[in-house]
Amino acid sequence: MSTWWLWILGALVCGIVEVMSVSFVFLMFAIGALAAGIAGALGANLAVQAIVFIVRSEEHTSELQSH
């Protein structure tokens, strides 16, 4: 089953929630979900997609916390 579209949908939902809030946390999850969706569209399996989501979300969250 192709899951890349679920990641894109998750990114869209996180983006909408981010617009309604000012925390920037959901923006980081949206970026991670978008990256995982792209990985899935390129043929990566679910484990790789999850790793991409975690790494990209954490990377941006850490960057935000350092400022």
C-alpha positions in Angstrom: 0.0 0.0 0.0 1.3 3.4 -0.9 1.5 5.7 2.1 3.2 8.7 0.7 -0.1 10.6 0.3 -0.9 10.1 4.0 2.4 11.9 4.8 1.4 14.7 2.5 -2.0 14.9 4.1 -0.4 14.9 7.5 1.9 17.8 6.4 -1.1 19.7 5.2 -3.0 19.2 8.5 0.0 20.2 10.5 0.4 23.3 8.3 -3.2 24.3 8.9 -2.8 23.8 12.7 0.4 25.9 12.6 -1.4 28.8 10.9 -3.9 28.7 13.8 -1.2 28.7 16.4 2.1 30.5 16.9 4.3 27.7 18.4 6.2 26.7 15.2 6.1 23.1 16.6 3.5 21.9 14.0 5.6 23.6 11.3 8.5 21.3 12.1 6.2 18.2 12.0 4.8 19.5 8.6 8.3 19.7 7.2 9.1 16.2 8.5 5.9 14.7 7.1 6.5 16.4 3.7 10.0 15.0 3.6 8.7 11.5 4.5 6.0 11.8 1.8 8.6 12.7 -0.8 10.7 9.7 0.3 7.6 7.5 0.0 6.8 8.8 -3.4 10.3 8.0 -4.5 9.8 4.4 -3.4 11.2 4.2 0.2 9.6 1.7 2.5 7.6 2.6 5.6 10.6 2.2 7.9 12.7 4.7 5.9 9.8 7.1 5.7 9.4 7.0 9.5 13.1 7.6 9.9 13.1 10.5 7.5 10.1 12.0 9.4 11.8 11.7 12.8 15.1 13.0 11.6 13.7 16.0 9.7 11.3 16.9 12.5 13.9 16.6 15.2 16.5 18.5 13.2 14.2 21.5 12.7 12.9 21.4 16.3 16.5 21.4 17.7 17.3 24.3 15.4 14.3 26.3 16.7 15.2 25.5 20.4 18.8 26.7 20.0 17.6 30.3 19.1 
